[in-house]
């Protein structure tokens, strides 16, 4: 089942790519343990096809990505300090722990039988 994930504020929409300013929470998901300097300066650039079909990218607005599309095409680049030196990252890290319908607890599963 697909769902959308809000990841940050859109800063640039190009024909093939979108660039988003990330807050600290998203940077820490993509680069666990990496210290950051300031929230909102990190720039994530990814394939525009990852954007939600329900909510098109608009500069200055929150960007929503489709879970299933991230899982299928997880590659992006991240410029953590906005220095112009992006690094490749795996966007699938955003999906860890994001299941909206977690499996039922063992006790609940036994009660449904």
C-alpha positions in Angstrom: 0.0 0.0 0.0 1.4 3.4 -1.0 1.4 6.5 1.1 3.1 9.9 1.0 5.9 11.2 3.2 6.5 14.9 3.8 10.3 15.6 3.7 10.9 19.3 3.6 10.5 22.6 1.8 10.8 22.7 -2.0 13.5 25.1 -3.2 13.7 24.2 -6.9 11.6 22.3 -9.4 13.3 21.3 -12.6 11.9 19.1 -15.5 13.7 16.0 -14.2 14.7 16.8 -10.6 13.5 18.5 -7.4 15.6 20.1 -4.7 14.4 20.3 -1.1 15.7 22.0 2.0 15.7 19.5 4.8 15.3 20.0 8.5 17.5 18.3 11.0 15.2 15.3 11.5 15.4 14.3 7.9 19.2 14.8 7.7 19.6 12.6 10.7 17.5 9.9 9.1 19.6 10.0 5.9 23.0 10.4 7.6 22.7 8.8 11.1 25.3 10.0 13.5 26.5 12.9 11.2 26.6 16.2 13.0 24.8 19.1 11.2 25.3 22.8 11.4 21.9 24.4 10.9 18.4 23.3 10.1 17.2 24.1 6.6 20.6 24.5 4.9 20.9 20.9 3.7 19.8 20.3 0.1 18.4 17.0 -1.2 18.2 16.6 -5.0 16.2 13.7 -6.4 14.3 12.4 -9.4 11.0 14.3 -9.8 9.2 11.1 -10.4 9.4 10.4 -6.7 7.0 13.2 -5.9 3.5 12.4 -4.9 0.9 12.1 -7.7 -1.6 13.7 -5.3 0.5 16.8 -4.4 2.7 18.3 -7.1 5.9 20.0 -6.1 5.6 23.8 -5.6 8.6 26.0 -4.6 8.2 27.2 -1.1 5.8 24.4 -0.1 6.2 21.1 1.7 7.3 18.3 -0.7 5.6 14.9 -0.4 7.1 11.7 -1.8 5.5 8.4 -2.6 6.7 5.6 -0.3 6.6 3.0 -3.1 8.6 5.2 -5.5 11.3 5.9 -2.9 11.6 2.1 -2.3 12.0 1.5 -6.1 14.4 4.4 -6.9 16.2 5.4 -3.6 19.2 7.2 -5.1 19.6 11.0 -4.5 22.3 13.5 -3.6 22.6 15.4 -0.4 24.6 18.6 0.2 24.6 18.6 4.0 26.2 22.0 4.5 25.1 23.7 1.2 28.8 23.8 0.1 28.2 22.6 -3.4 29.7 19.2 -2.7 26.8 16.8 -2.7 27.2 13.1 -1.8 25.1 10.2 -3.0 22.7 8.9 -0.4 20.1 6.1 -0.2 16.6 7.6 0.4 15.3 4.3 1.5 16.6 5.3 4.9 13.6 7.6 5.1 11.3 4.6 5.1 12.8 2.9 8.2 10.0 2.9 10.8 7.5 4.7 8.6 5.0 1.9 8.1 1.6 3.5 8.8 0.0 0.1 9.6 2.5 -1.8 11.8 1.9 -5.5 12.3 -0.4 -6.2 15.3 1.1 -7.3 18.6 1.3 -11.0 19.2 -1.5 -10.9 21.7 -3.8 -9.0 19.3 -3.0 -11.5 16.5 -4.0 -14.5 18.7 -7.3 -12.8 19.6 -8.3 -12.6 15.9 -8.1 -16.3 15.3 
